[in-house]
Amino acid sequence: MSRIGNLPINIPSGVTVTVSKDNQVTVKGPKGELTQVVDQDINIKIDGEVLTVVRPSDQKRHKALHGLYRSLINNMIVGVSEGYKIVQELVGVGYKASNNGQLLELSLGYSHGIFFEIPKEVKVETVTERGKSPTIILESHDKQLVGQVAAKIRSFRKPEPYKGKGIRFKGEVIRRKAGKAAAAK
């Protein structure tokens, strides 16, 4: 029994969900429009303001797809109505971030600056306050895309376990290691 797949999805006002004949789900809302092709075996039923995902049998494959497509459709509905936001911090002496439109410029302790082009679907903002770590704020209606962009930015300088320097998500706790122990005499 797929507990995730059986949960109904409430469609908020201002959001329209359409299912085409080839099982392509299109969700439109105030923040944008998203589409997802659903496997032919999975059925999608819309009753007024409630969407349910139905599987044909209890095969292992159908159970897996049931929960998967329910989560993907729910993420699409939340994205076009509320949107997703990821905040990253640059922790380290001299680490800087600035953006010029969709071009993000990072100074992360390398001999050269890093320039990263952000997709147009993702809105980027950089904040630098005195006494605090520089932050990068990413906002989008597509959860998959904003997560992928955040992971790519983090890959430029992952947090290291000794001093904790690097790019980390806001509120993330880095497991710290002890440095070299003093030699016993």
NULUMTI-636833 format. One record per residue: x negated, y negated, z of N, C-alpha, C in turn; residue number from 0. Coordinates in nm, 4 decimals. Last residue first. Example, Ala and Ser with C-alpha at 12.3 -4.5 7.8 and 13.67 -1.06 7.14 Angstrom:
<rs>
> -1.2850/0.2250/0.7080/-1.3670/0.1060/0.7140/-1.2900/-0.0030/0.7870/1
> -1.3190/0.5690/0.7800/-1.2300/0.4500/0.7800/-1.3200/0.3300/0.7800/0
</rs>
This chain:
<rs>
> -5.4003/-1.3361/2.4987/-5.5399/-1.3319/2.5394/-5.5594/-1.2382/2.6534/184
> -5.2000/-1.3279/2.2056/-5.2128/-1.2938/2.3487/-5.3593/-1.2804/2.3852/183
> -5.1324/-1.5968/1.9908/-5.2108/-1.4735/2.0147/-5.2261/-1.4499/2.1638/182
> -4.7942/-1.7024/1.9568/-4.9337/-1.7323/1.9942/-5.0045/-1.6024/2.0265/181
> -4.6042/-1.6011/1.6727/-4.6216/-1.6039/1.8191/-4.7701/-1.6345/1.8479/180
> -4.4717/-1.7828/1.4059/-4.5771/-1.6982/1.4553/-4.5894/-1.7117/1.6071/179
> -4.1153/-1.8408/1.4592/-4.2411/-1.8532/1.3846/-4.3460/-1.7573/1.4398/178
> -3.8047/-1.6751/1.4474/-3.9114/-1.7343/1.5260/-4.0362/-1.7397/1.4401/177
> -3.5381/-1.7699/1.2285/-3.6389/-1.6742/1.2723/-3.7413/-1.7480/1.3578/176
> -3.1868/-1.8346/1.2192/-3.3237/-1.8811/1.2293/-3.4143/-1.7696/1.2786/175
> -2.9215/-1.8372/1.0054/-2.9906/-1.7552/1.1056/-3.1380/-1.7914/1.1044/174
> -2.7231/-2.1185/0.9702/-2.8369/-2.0456/0.9152/-2.9017/-1.9662/1.0277/173
> -2.3900/-2.1819/0.9242/-2.4906/-2.1572/1.0267/-2.5994/-2.0704/0.9652/172
> -2.2077/-2.4411/0.7663/-2.2734/-2.3104/0.7569/-2.3811/-2.2989/0.8640/171
> -2.1025/-2.6944/0.7641/-2.0580/-2.6045/0.8688/-2.1227/-2.4674/0.8654/170
> -2.1368/-2.7260/0.4225/-2.1012/-2.7965/0.5456/-2.0465/-2.6961/0.6472/169
> -2.3951/-2.5229/0.2811/-2.2559/-2.5649/0.2852/-2.2280/-2.6309/0.4197/168
> -2.7272/-2.6444/0.2034/-2.6338/-2.5540/0.2720/-2.4927/-2.6111/0.2640/167
> -3.0429/-2.6548/0.0755/-2.9050/-2.6980/0.0496/-2.8123/-2.5962/0.1141/166
> -3.3171/-2.6972/0.3127/-3.2557/-2.6506/0.1889/-3.1154/-2.7074/0.1730/165
> -3.4579/-2.5797/0.6210/-3.4553/-2.6765/0.5119/-3.3907/-2.6148/0.3887/164
> -3.4957/-2.4213/0.8411/-3.3578/-2.4476/0.8010/-3.3457/-2.5479/0.6886/163
> -3.7387/-2.3290/0.9234/-3.7047/-2.4665/0.9608/-3.5604/-2.5018/0.9253/162
> -3.6938/-2.0474/0.8662/-3.7847/-2.0944/0.9698/-3.7522/-2.2362/1.0154/161
> -3.5271/-1.9628/0.6529/-3.4923/-1.9257/0.7902/-3.5812/-1.9844/0.8992/160
> -3.4085/-2.2036/0.4088/-3.5075/-2.1054/0.4531/-3.4906/-2.0830/0.6040/159
> -3.1460/-2.2417/0.1776/-3.1966/-2.2680/0.3125/-3.2952/-2.1600/0.3553/158
> -3.2511/-2.2816/-0.1658/-3.1733/-2.2116/-0.0636/-3.2301/-2.2428/0.0744/157
> -3.2483/-2.4821/-0.4087/-3.3297/-2.4774/-0.2864/-3.2445/-2.4145/-0.1764/156
> -3.0924/-2.4076/-0.6273/-3.2118/-2.4887/-0.6518/-3.3047/-2.4906/-0.5302/155
> -2.8649/-2.2791/-0.5380/-2.9764/-2.1951/-0.5828/-3.1033/-2.2754/-0.6110/154
> -2.6797/-2.4797/-0.4922/-2.7466/-2.4203/-0.3769/-2.8694/-2.3402/-0.4187/153
> -2.5912/-2.5167/-0.7544/-2.6617/-2.6261/-0.6863/-2.7404/-2.5711/-0.5674/152
> -2.4643/-2.2680/-0.7917/-2.5777/-2.3053/-0.8768/-2.6591/-2.4170/-0.8116/151
> -2.2589/-2.2819/-0.6043/-2.3607/-2.1775/-0.5904/-2.4842/-2.2102/-0.6736/150
> -2.1093/-2.4935/-0.7113/-2.1701/-2.5079/-0.5786/-2.2804/-2.4042/-0.5575/149
> -2.0253/-2.3750/-0.9515/-2.1102/-2.4941/-0.9560/-2.1816/-2.5137/-0.8221/148
> -1.8647/-2.1685/-0.8460/-1.9808/-2.1359/-0.9286/-2.0777/-2.2536/-0.9361/147
> -1.6655/-2.3134/-0.7155/-1.7518/-2.2234/-0.6396/-1.8781/-2.1881/-0.7156/146
> -1.5454/-2.4406/-0.9302/-1.6089/-2.5237/-0.8277/-1.7008/-2.4385/-0.7398/145
> -1.4489/-2.2134/-1.0747/-1.5477/-2.3042/-1.1331/-1.6188/-2.3861/-1.0266/144
> -1.2632/-2.0935/-0.8988/-1.3764/-2.0174/-0.9502/-1.4863/-2.1105/-1.0003/143
> -1.0736/-2.2972/-0.8549/-1.1527/-2.2455/-0.7432/-1.2768/-2.1714/-0.7912/142
> -0.9877/-2.5804/-1.0117/-1.0257/-2.4432/-1.0450/-1.1208/-2.3897/-0.9376/141
> -0.9600/-2.8399/-0.9475/-0.8390/-2.7587/-0.9338/-0.8678/-2.6116/-0.9610/140
> -1.2223/-2.9909/-0.7463/-1.1654/-2.9407/-0.8712/-1.0361/-2.8661/-0.8418/139
> -1.5092/-3.1517/-0.6126/-1.3639/-3.1326/-0.6085/-1.3161/-3.0870/-0.7454/138
> -1.7923/-3.1769/-0.4056/-1.7394/-3.1258/-0.5322/-1.5901/-3.1022/-0.5168/137
> -2.0290/-3.3778/-0.2638/-1.8885/-3.3390/-0.2529/-1.8389/-3.3006/-0.3918/136
> -2.3268/-3.3680/-0.0911/-2.2691/-3.3583/-0.2250/-2.1272/-3.3073/-0.2067/135
> -2.5157/-3.5748/0.1360/-2.4136/-3.4747/0.1067/-2.3683/-3.4835/-0.0378/134
> -2.8126/-3.6194/0.3310/-2.7336/-3.6511/0.2118/-2.6337/-3.5382/0.1839/133
> -2.7919/-3.6321/0.6901/-2.8352/-3.5619/0.5695/-2.7508/-3.6062/0.4503/132
> -2.8287/-3.9484/0.8579/-2.7588/-3.8224/0.8321/-2.8135/-3.7600/0.7047/131
> -2.9609/-4.1883/0.8754/-2.9618/-4.1029/0.9932/-2.8899/-3.9703/0.9740/130
> -2.7502/-4.3486/0.6468/-2.8727/-4.3576/0.7254/-2.8605/-4.2706/0.8497/129
> -2.5991/-4.1509/0.3960/-2.5862/-4.2400/0.5112/-2.7149/-4.2367/0.5907/128
> -2.4922/-4.0853/0.0853/-2.6165/-4.0944/0.1612/-2.5970/-4.1973/0.2717/127
> -2.3039/-3.8764/-0.1173/-2.2980/-3.9722/-0.0060/-2.4308/-3.9673/0.0682/126
> -2.1725/-3.8173/-0.4393/-2.2844/-3.8025/-0.3461/-2.2751/-3.9132/-0.2415/125
> -1.9389/-3.6261/-0.6177/-1.9657/-3.7497/-0.5447/-2.0811/-3.7230/-0.4491/124
> -1.7674/-3.4921/-0.9010/-1.8809/-3.4893/-0.8093/-1.8988/-3.6270/-0.7459/123
> -1.5145/-3.2870/-1.0208/-1.5479/-3.4247/-0.9834/-1.6587/-3.4188/-0.8784/122
> -1.4936/-3.0672/-1.2893/-1.5334/-3.0828/-1.1492/-1.5728/-3.2285/-1.1248/121
> -1.4511/-3.0687/-1.5571/-1.3373/-3.0316/-1.4728/-1.3662/-3.0522/-1.3243/120
> -1.6968/-3.1151/-1.6760/-1.6039/-3.2280/-1.6655/-1.4825/-3.1967/-1.5786/119
> -1.9802/-2.9731/-1.4979/-1.8688/-2.9646/-1.5940/-1.7657/-3.0742/-1.5692/118
> -2.2833/-3.1524/-1.4455/-2.1646/-3.0928/-1.3833/-2.0542/-3.0849/-1.4894/117
> -2.6174/-3.1063/-1.5058/-2.4939/-3.1560/-1.5673/-2.3749/-3.0807/-1.5076/116
> -2.8899/-3.1938/-1.3152/-2.7904/-3.0888/-1.3365/-2.6625/-3.1517/-1.3892/115
> -3.2290/-3.2367/-1.2689/-3.1103/-3.2973/-1.3273/-3.0138/-3.1852/-1.3634/114
> -3.4703/-3.2728/-1.0251/-3.3832/-3.1761/-1.0919/-3.2596/-3.2502/-1.1394/113
> -3.8025/-3.4110/-1.0356/-3.6620/-3.4177/-1.0001/-3.5832/-3.3131/-1.0784/112
> -4.1108/-3.2505/-0.9361/-4.0254/-3.3160/-1.0350/-3.8822/-3.3192/-0.9832/111
> -4.2349/-3.1085/-0.7424/-4.3143/-3.2138/-0.8056/-4.2322/-3.2943/-0.9068/110
> -3.9847/-3.0703/-0.4796/-4.0662/-3.0201/-0.5892/-4.1436/-3.1374/-0.6501/109
> -3.8159/-3.1819/-0.2963/-3.9498/-3.1476/-0.2525/-4.0366/-3.0842/-0.3594/108
> -3.5780/-3.2430/-0.4293/-3.5783/-3.1367/-0.3282/-3.7181/-3.0922/-0.2869/107
> -3.3621/-3.4510/-0.5611/-3.5028/-3.4549/-0.5243/-3.5174/-3.3612/-0.4052/106
> -3.1269/-3.4436/-0.8247/-3.1684/-3.3934/-0.6941/-3.3186/-3.4067/-0.6781/105
> -2.8588/-3.5795/-0.9913/-3.0046/-3.5832/-0.9795/-3.0427/-3.5456/-0.8371/104
> -2.6000/-3.4945/-1.2043/-2.6454/-3.4917/-1.0655/-2.7975/-3.4865/-1.0639/103
> -2.3785/-3.6372/-1.4184/-2.5179/-3.5936/-1.4095/-2.5646/-3.6060/-1.2644/102
> -2.1340/-3.7505/-1.4490/-2.1363/-3.6060/-1.4257/-2.2784/-3.5507/-1.4184/101
> -2.2222/-4.0539/-1.3126/-2.1165/-3.9849/-1.3852/-2.1186/-3.8377/-1.3489/100
> -2.4885/-3.9923/-1.1568/-2.4550/-4.0951/-1.2535/-2.3505/-4.0318/-1.3440/99
> -2.5751/-3.9280/-0.8165/-2.5084/-3.8901/-0.9412/-2.4800/-4.0130/-1.0252/98
> -2.8237/-3.7983/-0.5973/-2.7489/-3.9104/-0.6533/-2.6837/-3.8629/-0.7814/97
> -3.0008/-3.6927/-0.3127/-2.9055/-3.6577/-0.4185/-2.8376/-3.7849/-0.4646/96
> -3.3070/-3.5872/-0.1529/-3.2114/-3.6899/-0.1959/-3.1198/-3.6345/-0.3024/95
> -3.5348/-3.5187/0.1030/-3.4385/-3.4623/0.0083/-3.3332/-3.5685/-0.0237/94
> -3.7040/-3.6151/0.3008/-3.7218/-3.6651/0.1650/-3.6265/-3.6061/0.0625/93
> -3.6797/-3.3290/0.4934/-3.7385/-3.4625/0.4864/-3.7589/-3.5014/0.3400/92
> -3.3615/-3.1640/0.4910/-3.5055/-3.1637/0.4687/-3.5563/-3.3059/0.4536/91
> -3.0651/-3.0605/0.3679/-3.1382/-3.0700/0.4941/-3.2876/-3.0590/0.4640/90
> -2.7883/-3.1609/0.2173/-2.9289/-3.1430/0.1845/-3.0082/-3.1672/0.3117/89
> -2.4690/-3.0001/0.2186/-2.5644/-3.0904/0.2829/-2.7048/-3.0582/0.2353/88
> -2.1556/-2.9951/0.0458/-2.2879/-2.9378/0.0688/-2.3792/-3.0439/0.1287/87
> -1.8178/-2.9159/0.0272/-1.9145/-3.0158/0.0736/-2.0454/-2.9439/0.1033/86
> -1.5526/-2.8669/-0.1931/-1.6694/-2.8056/-0.1311/-1.7681/-2.9166/-0.0973/85
> -1.2086/-2.8336/-0.2463/-1.3173/-2.9268/-0.2157/-1.4288/-2.8508/-0.1457/84
> -0.9292/-2.7964/-0.4658/-1.0315/-2.7378/-0.3797/-1.1469/-2.8365/-0.3646/83
> -0.5704/-2.8640/-0.4856/-0.7096/-2.8747/-0.5277/-0.8033/-2.8126/-0.4258/82
> -0.2880/-2.8672/-0.4717/-0.3681/-2.9328/-0.3683/-0.5122/-2.9570/-0.4119/81
> -0.1848/-2.7715/-0.7229/-0.1032/-2.8550/-0.6350/-0.1873/-2.9320/-0.5334/80
> -0.3746/-2.6257/-0.8557/-0.3084/-2.7315/-0.9324/-0.2198/-2.8193/-0.8440/79
> -0.4584/-2.4510/-0.6402/-0.5505/-2.5423/-0.7077/-0.4814/-2.6556/-0.7802/78
> -0.2352/-2.2977/-0.5765/-0.2905/-2.3882/-0.4746/-0.3812/-2.4924/-0.5406/77
> -0.2140/-2.1599/-0.8219/-0.1035/-2.2447/-0.7749/-0.1527/-2.3440/-0.6704/76
> -0.4591/-2.0203/-0.8295/-0.4249/-2.1144/-0.9369/-0.3166/-2.2121/-0.8898/75
> -0.4389/-1.8583/-0.6049/-0.5453/-1.9592/-0.6105/-0.5167/-2.0629/-0.7180/74
> -0.2243/-1.6957/-0.6900/-0.2077/-1.7822/-0.5736/-0.3137/-1.8928/-0.5724/73
> -0.3494/-1.5614/-0.9014/-0.2350/-1.6491/-0.9295/-0.2111/-1.7447/-0.8132/72
> -0.5486/-1.4185/-0.7579/-0.5859/-1.5134/-0.8633/-0.4730/-1.6119/-0.8929/71
> -0.3917/-1.2591/-0.5841/-0.4834/-1.3596/-0.5296/-0.5216/-1.4633/-0.6342/70
> -0.2582/-1.1002/-0.7722/-0.1801/-1.1814/-0.6785/-0.2681/-1.2926/-0.6210/69
> -0.4698/-0.9720/-0.8952/-0.3940/-1.0716/-0.9723/-0.3047/-1.1561/-0.8832/68
> -0.5635/-0.8094/-0.6742/-0.6499/-0.9023/-0.7472/-0.5686/-1.0112/-0.8161/67
> -0.3503/-0.6461/-0.5970/-0.4003/-0.7476/-0.5044/-0.4848/-0.8524/-0.5737/66
> -0.3271/-0.4987/-0.8438/-0.2130/-0.5635/-0.7799/-0.2594/-0.6769/-0.6884/65
> -0.5687/-0.3758/-0.8991/-0.5272/-0.4882/-0.9834/-0.4129/-0.5673/-0.9205/64
> -0.5611/-0.1751/-0.6995/-0.6687/-0.2749/-0.7018/-0.6269/-0.3980/-0.7819/63
> -0.3343/-0.0285/-0.7724/-0.3399/-0.0920/-0.6401/-0.4450/-0.2030/-0.6376/62
> -0.4117/0.0655/-1.0224/-0.2989/-0.0271/-1.0120/-0.2975/-0.0989/-0.8775/61
> -0.6233/0.2372/-0.9470/-0.6486/0.1235/-1.0360/-0.5366/0.0197/-1.0252/60
> -0.4892/0.4318/-0.7941/-0.5930/0.3494/-0.7321/-0.6194/0.2231/-0.8150/59
> -0.1330/0.4387/-0.8382/-0.2680/0.4782/-0.8784/-0.3678/0.3818/-0.8148/58
> 0.1349/0.4002/-0.7846/0.0403/0.3934/-0.6727/-0.0975/0.4462/-0.7096/57
> 0.2807/0.1880/-1.0435/0.2621/0.3133/-0.9702/0.1625/0.2924/-0.8574/56
> 0.3248/-0.0781/-1.1368/0.4115/0.0307/-1.1807/0.3989/0.1589/-1.0985/55
> 0.3458/-0.3703/-0.9247/0.2657/-0.2689/-0.9922/0.3550/-0.1505/-1.0287/54
> 0.4245/-0.7150/-0.9287/0.4729/-0.5784/-0.9115/0.3827/-0.4831/-0.9885/53
> 0.4313/-1.0194/-0.7635/0.3515/-0.9364/-0.8530/0.3883/-0.7917/-0.8224/52
> 0.6567/-1.2950/-0.7531/0.6087/-1.1684/-0.6982/0.5338/-1.0920/-0.8061/51
> 0.7397/-1.6222/-0.6605/0.6761/-1.5376/-0.7607/0.6282/-1.4099/-0.6917/50
> 1.0046/-1.8422/-0.6009/0.9231/-1.7337/-0.5467/0.8711/-1.6471/-0.6612/49
> 1.1953/-2.0206/-0.6795/1.0706/-2.0771/-0.6278/0.9768/-1.9702/-0.5719/48
> 1.3417/-1.8142/-0.9038/1.3530/-1.9498/-0.8492/1.2174/-2.0046/-0.8105/47
> 1.1549/-1.5575/-0.9372/1.2936/-1.5777/-0.8937/1.3027/-1.7144/-0.8280/46
> 0.9513/-1.3963/-1.1560/0.9736/-1.5281/-1.0973/1.1220/-1.5404/-1.0665/45
> 0.7223/-1.1331/-1.1703/0.8630/-1.1720/-1.1648/0.8747/-1.3066/-1.0949/44
> 0.4982/-0.9530/-1.3578/0.5128/-1.0740/-1.2774/0.6581/-1.1182/-1.2864/43
> 0.3313/-0.6367/-1.3636/0.4472/-0.7207/-1.3982/0.4554/-0.8390/-1.3033/42
> 0.0544/-0.4683/-1.4989/0.1062/-0.5467/-1.3867/0.2189/-0.6375/-1.4352/41
> -0.0351/-0.3609/-1.7377/0.0375/-0.2741/-1.6447/0.1045/-0.3521/-1.5313/40
> -0.1835/-0.5576/-1.8695/-0.0516/-0.5213/-1.9227/0.0302/-0.4376/-1.8254/39
> -0.3433/-0.8041/-1.6609/-0.3409/-0.6703/-1.7197/-0.1981/-0.6323/-1.7598/38
> -0.3250/-1.1489/-1.7474/-0.2996/-1.0433/-1.6504/-0.2939/-0.9105/-1.7247/37
> -0.5116/-1.4354/-1.7981/-0.4540/-1.3195/-1.8640/-0.4450/-1.2069/-1.7610/36
> -0.4439/-1.7600/-1.6939/-0.5066/-1.6334/-1.6573/-0.4349/-1.5210/-1.7306/35
> -0.4904/-2.1153/-1.6821/-0.4322/-1.9962/-1.7417/-0.5124/-1.8739/-1.6994/34
> -0.4007/-2.4378/-1.5488/-0.4866/-2.3197/-1.5499/-0.4139/-2.2033/-1.6149/33
> -0.4046/-2.7912/-1.5291/-0.3421/-2.6724/-1.5845/-0.4441/-2.5586/-1.5882/32
> -0.3684/-3.0461/-1.2699/-0.4189/-2.9895/-1.3949/-0.3419/-2.8667/-1.4380/31
> -0.2482/-3.1713/-1.0540/-0.3948/-3.1791/-1.0639/-0.4493/-3.1219/-1.1941/30
> 0.0295/-3.1221/-1.0752/-0.0197/-3.2600/-1.0795/-0.1708/-3.2709/-1.0966/29
> 0.0445/-2.8268/-1.2915/0.0754/-2.9041/-1.1719/0.0183/-3.0437/-1.1822/28
> 0.0992/-2.5101/-1.4350/0.0799/-2.6546/-1.4545/0.1222/-2.7265/-1.3272/27
> -0.0170/-2.2002/-1.5292/0.0292/-2.2775/-1.4136/-0.0040/-2.4240/-1.4396/26
> 0.0461/-1.9150/-1.7119/0.0045/-2.0550/-1.7207/0.0672/-2.1306/-1.6040/25
> -0.0478/-1.5890/-1.7804/0.0171/-1.6761/-1.6824/-0.0414/-1.8161/-1.6965/24
> 0.0146/-1.3593/-2.0241/-0.0726/-1.4712/-1.9904/0.0048/-1.5666/-1.9006/23
> 0.1436/-1.1341/-2.1395/0.1063/-1.1364/-1.9977/0.0011/-1.2417/-1.9658/22
> 0.2383/-1.1800/-2.3941/0.1142/-1.1035/-2.3824/0.0559/-1.1101/-2.2404/21
> 0.4582/-1.3489/-2.3495/0.4823/-1.2080/-2.3835/0.3563/-1.1226/-2.3699/20
> 0.3825/-1.5615/-2.0612/0.4077/-1.5352/-2.2033/0.4239/-1.3850/-2.2264/19
> 0.5131/-1.7264/-1.7915/0.4488/-1.6008/-1.8293/0.4851/-1.5732/-1.9747/18
> 0.4637/-2.0241/-1.6036/0.5245/-1.9563/-1.7172/0.4424/-1.8314/-1.7487/17
> 0.5323/-2.2444/-1.3458/0.4620/-2.1210/-1.3787/0.5360/-2.0554/-1.4941/16
> 0.4849/-2.5733/-1.2303/0.5607/-2.4821/-1.3156/0.4727/-2.3633/-1.3516/15
> 0.5171/-2.7897/-0.9566/0.4335/-2.6873/-1.0206/0.5237/-2.5961/-1.1033/14
> 0.6942/-2.9490/-0.8288/0.5979/-3.0155/-0.9165/0.5055/-2.9186/-0.9877/13
> 0.7107/-2.7638/-0.5260/0.7759/-2.8519/-0.6227/0.6690/-2.9273/-0.7021/12
> 0.5355/-2.4431/-0.5109/0.5736/-2.5753/-0.4603/0.6404/-2.6595/-0.5691/11
> 0.6273/-2.1159/-0.4889/0.5865/-2.2152/-0.5895/0.6298/-2.3521/-0.5389/10
> 0.5043/-1.8620/-0.2860/0.5985/-1.9734/-0.2967/0.5439/-2.0752/-0.3957/9
> 0.4634/-1.5263/-0.3449/0.3974/-1.6559/-0.3587/0.5051/-1.7621/-0.3733/8
> 0.4831/-1.2373/-0.1272/0.5382/-1.3269/-0.2300/0.4622/-1.4600/-0.2308/7
> 0.2679/-0.9595/-0.0877/0.3098/-1.0892/-0.0365/0.3672/-1.1754/-0.1489/6
> 0.1659/-0.7345/-0.2099/0.3089/-0.7373/-0.1803/0.3574/-0.8722/-0.1300/5
> -0.1112/-0.7740/-0.2279/-0.0296/-0.7742/-0.3492/0.1189/-0.7853/-0.3227/4
> -0.1948/-0.7413/0.0401/-0.2093/-0.8716/-0.0261/-0.1138/-0.8797/-0.1448/3
> -0.1408/-0.4744/0.0852/-0.0766/-0.5745/0.1702/-0.0846/-0.7131/0.1078/2
> -0.0746/-0.2073/-0.0997/-0.1524/-0.3300/-0.1073/-0.0819/-0.4377/-0.0260/1
> -0.0848/0.1178/0.0000/0.0000/0.0000/0.0000/-0.0893/-0.1241/0.0000/0
</rs>
